[in-house]
């Protein structure tokens, strides 16, 4: 497999919509694919990824590592020659602000009943 070979990829989002298909070089890293996904993320979708660490790419049931290339991450047995490879995009949900959690926790403990045993 040549490293300058182009492969056609599309990225399936959680709601079933797709980004792509587009052609990518096999020497492209997974982190560069994630940067392109962030750049092409549909603006109307809420809770989009903020950085490449918010995204996990899955191909044929394997989570792809950022430092690997497309060529290293491919599984030729599961691909149709000349076909489009669909990768699943999983976005990590936003982490709630710690200050807002503390406020919610305090409000829960202030209201309530208590028991006293005599």
Residue frames relative to the residue before (quaternion, step in Angstrom):
aa qw qx qy qz dx dy dz
X 1.0000 0.0000 0.0000 0.0000 0.00 0.00 0.00
X 0.3401 -0.7561 0.5273 0.1858 3.58 -0.68 1.11
X 0.4855 -0.6898 0.4529 0.2887 3.56 -1.02 0.79
X 0.6748 0.4680 -0.3154 0.4756 3.62 1.20 -0.34
X 0.3854 0.7257 -0.4713 0.3205 3.57 1.30 0.20
X 0.3164 -0.7316 0.5701 0.1989 3.57 -1.09 0.75
X 0.1132 -0.7696 0.6268 0.0449 3.52 -1.08 0.80
X 0.3459 -0.7421 0.5391 0.1976 3.58 -1.01 0.82
X 0.0382 -0.8143 0.5774 -0.0462 3.54 -0.67 1.20
X 0.0165 -0.7377 0.6704 0.0782 3.51 -1.27 0.49
X 0.3150 -0.7611 0.5515 0.1315 3.49 -1.17 0.72
X 0.2337 -0.7885 0.5608 0.0951 3.56 -0.63 1.19
X 0.2780 -0.7645 0.5650 0.1380 3.55 -0.78 1.11
X 0.7133 -0.4858 0.3045 0.4032 3.58 -1.27 0.36
X 0.7036 0.4562 -0.2805 0.4670 3.61 1.06 -0.64
X 0.6214 -0.5730 0.3292 0.4209 3.60 1.28 0.12
X 0.5570 0.5798 -0.4118 0.4290 3.62 1.21 -0.11
X 0.3365 -0.7594 0.5336 0.1594 3.55 -1.25 0.49
X 0.2224 -0.6753 0.6760 0.1936 3.51 -1.39 0.41
X 0.7554 0.3058 -0.2539 0.5209 3.57 -0.66 1.10
X 0.5001 0.1307 -0.7656 -0.3829 1.63 -2.32 -0.88
X 0.0683 -0.7588 0.6472 0.0279 3.53 -1.28 0.61
X 0.4483 -0.6740 0.5152 0.2816 3.55 -1.24 0.48
X 0.0693 -0.7853 0.6152 -0.0090 3.53 -0.99 0.97
X 0.5134 -0.6228 0.4998 0.3142 3.52 -1.21 0.63
X 0.5268 -0.6529 0.4432 0.3159 3.60 -0.99 0.77
X 0.6512 0.5081 -0.3260 0.4598 3.60 1.19 -0.39
X 0.4554 0.6725 -0.4571 0.3625 3.63 1.27 0.02
X 0.4147 -0.7064 0.5148 0.2530 3.57 -1.03 0.78
X 0.6280 -0.5296 0.4140 0.3920 3.56 -1.26 0.41
X 0.6312 0.5296 -0.3437 0.4505 3.62 1.01 -0.71
X 0.6414 0.4970 -0.3429 0.4734 3.63 1.02 -0.62
X 0.6011 0.5354 -0.3583 0.4729 3.61 1.11 -0.60
X 0.6545 0.5135 -0.3099 0.4603 3.58 0.98 -0.86
X 0.6211 0.5288 -0.3415 0.4669 3.61 1.05 -0.70
X 0.6587 0.4949 -0.3085 0.4754 3.59 1.01 -0.78
X 0.6094 0.5374 -0.3492 0.4668 3.60 1.09 -0.68
X 0.6473 0.5098 -0.3209 0.4670 3.60 0.94 -0.86
X 0.6660 0.5062 -0.2999 0.4586 3.60 0.96 -0.88
X 0.7543 0.3746 -0.2012 0.5002 3.61 1.04 -0.75
X 0.3666 0.7515 -0.4853 0.2554 3.61 1.26 0.05
X 0.4972 -0.6678 0.4570 0.3129 3.63 -0.82 0.92
X 0.4689 -0.7174 0.4496 0.2515 3.57 -0.76 1.10
X 0.6592 0.5303 -0.3204 0.4261 3.61 1.07 -0.62
X 0.6041 0.5431 -0.3670 0.4533 3.60 1.21 -0.24
X 0.3177 -0.7452 0.5539 0.1921 3.55 -0.89 0.93
X 0.7964 0.2878 -0.2462 0.4715 3.55 -1.34 0.36
X 0.1946 0.7890 -0.5484 0.1970 3.54 0.90 0.98
X 0.6074 -0.5702 0.3989 0.3833 3.59 -1.19 0.40
X 0.3417 -0.7389 0.5486 0.1906 3.57 -1.10 0.75
X 0.7955 0.0456 -0.0081 0.6042 3.59 1.11 -0.67
X 0.6737 -0.4980 0.3465 0.4220 3.56 -1.28 0.19
X 0.6012 0.5671 -0.3608 0.4322 3.60 1.19 -0.39
X 0.6073 0.5519 -0.3475 0.4536 3.59 1.28 -0.26
X 0.7061 0.4448 -0.2364 0.4976 3.60 1.28 -0.30
X 0.0883 -0.7268 0.6757 0.0858 3.51 -1.21 0.70
X 0.1953 -0.7557 0.6158 0.1078 3.56 -0.96 0.94
X 0.0973 -0.7950 0.5985 0.0168 3.55 -0.88 1.01
X 0.0017 0.7753 -0.6307 0.0346 3.55 -0.88 1.04
X 0.8469 -0.0584 -0.0110 0.5284 3.57 -0.74 1.11
X 0.7375 -0.4466 0.2249 0.4538 3.56 0.96 0.91
X 0.6504 0.4870 -0.3257 0.4835 3.61 1.25 0.07
X 0.3763 -0.6831 0.5763 0.2442 3.57 -1.03 0.84
X 0.3180 -0.7806 0.5136 0.1602 3.55 -0.72 1.12
X 0.3970 -0.7290 0.5184 0.2053 3.56 -1.00 0.90
X 0.5978 -0.6255 0.3841 0.3221 3.58 -1.01 0.90
X 0.7379 0.4511 -0.2494 0.4357 3.60 0.89 -0.87
X 0.5922 0.5682 -0.3711 0.4344 3.62 1.22 -0.07
X 0.4585 -0.6696 0.5101 0.2849 3.56 -1.24 0.44
X 0.6697 -0.4689 0.3783 0.4341 3.54 -1.32 0.19
X 0.6410 0.5371 -0.3274 0.4398 3.59 0.95 -0.84
X 0.6794 0.4812 -0.2888 0.4727 3.60 0.98 -0.81
X 0.7128 0.4720 -0.2443 0.4576 3.59 1.14 -0.61
X 0.5494 0.6385 -0.3938 0.3678 3.58 1.23 -0.21
X 0.1940 -0.7332 0.6387 0.1295 3.53 -1.26 0.58
X 0.2788 -0.8198 0.4709 0.1689 3.61 0.06 1.26
X 0.6204 0.5649 -0.3586 0.4092 3.62 1.05 -0.61
X 0.7270 0.4234 -0.2476 0.4806 3.60 1.10 -0.60
X 0.6349 0.5412 -0.3239 0.4463 3.59 1.27 0.01
X 0.3670 -0.6748 0.5921 0.2437 3.52 -1.23 0.60
X 0.4839 -0.6792 0.4516 0.3173 3.64 -0.67 0.98
X 0.8232 0.1724 -0.1632 0.5158 3.56 -0.82 1.05
X 0.5701 0.6121 -0.3732 0.4013 3.59 1.26 -0.02
X 0.5600 -0.5790 0.4740 0.3556 3.52 -1.36 0.16
X 0.2837 -0.7371 0.5906 0.1655 3.56 -0.95 0.94
X 0.1892 -0.7804 0.5888 0.0928 3.58 -0.77 1.04
X 0.0983 -0.7787 0.6190 0.0295 3.54 -0.83 1.08
X 0.3951 -0.7120 0.5346 0.2261 3.56 -1.02 0.84
X 0.2061 -0.7652 0.6013 0.1026 3.56 -0.97 0.93
X 0.0556 -0.7768 0.6273 0.0006 3.56 -0.75 1.10
X 0.1793 -0.7893 0.5823 0.0757 3.57 -0.77 1.09
X 0.4237 -0.6896 0.5288 0.2557 3.54 -0.88 0.99
X 0.4668 -0.6811 0.4740 0.3059 3.61 -0.81 0.90
X 0.5875 -0.5880 0.4095 0.3761 3.60 -1.10 0.60
X 0.4272 -0.6877 0.5306 0.2510 3.54 -1.08 0.81
X 0.4272 -0.7099 0.4838 0.2819 3.62 -0.72 0.97
X 0.5699 -0.5950 0.4521 0.3417 3.54 -1.21 0.64
X 0.5000 -0.6810 0.4463 0.2952 3.59 -0.85 0.97
X 0.6246 0.5467 -0.3476 0.4361 3.61 1.03 -0.70
X 0.6698 0.4854 -0.3145 0.4657 3.60 0.94 -0.80
X 0.6091 0.5473 -0.3542 0.4517 3.62 1.10 -0.64
X 0.6545 0.5164 -0.3196 0.4504 3.58 0.93 -0.85
X 0.6372 0.5189 -0.3320 0.4631 3.55 1.02 -0.76
X 0.6630 0.4947 -0.3132 0.4664 3.58 0.95 -0.82
X 0.6533 0.5174 -0.3225 0.4488 3.60 0.93 -0.84
X 0.6536 0.5120 -0.3191 0.4570 3.61 0.97 -0.82
X 0.6598 0.5052 -0.3231 0.4528 3.59 0.97 -0.79
X 0.6308 0.5374 -0.3388 0.4456 3.59 1.09 -0.61
X 0.7253 0.4460 -0.2614 0.4546 3.58 0.90 -0.84
X 0.6026 0.5778 -0.3698 0.4078 3.62 1.09 -0.48
X 0.7481 0.3307 -0.2060 0.5371 3.57 0.91 -0.87
X 0.4629 0.6668 -0.4920 0.3147 3.53 -0.93 0.82
X 0.4659 -0.6638 0.4983 0.3066 3.53 -1.26 0.03
X 0.1994 -0.7554 0.6089 0.1374 3.51 -1.26 0.31
X 0.2932 -0.7382 0.5838 0.1683 3.51 -1.23 0.51
X 0.0635 -0.7680 0.6335 0.0696 3.56 -1.12 0.59
X 0.2342 -0.7683 0.5852 0.1114 3.53 -0.88 1.02
X 0.2087 -0.8035 0.5510 0.0843 3.56 -0.77 1.08
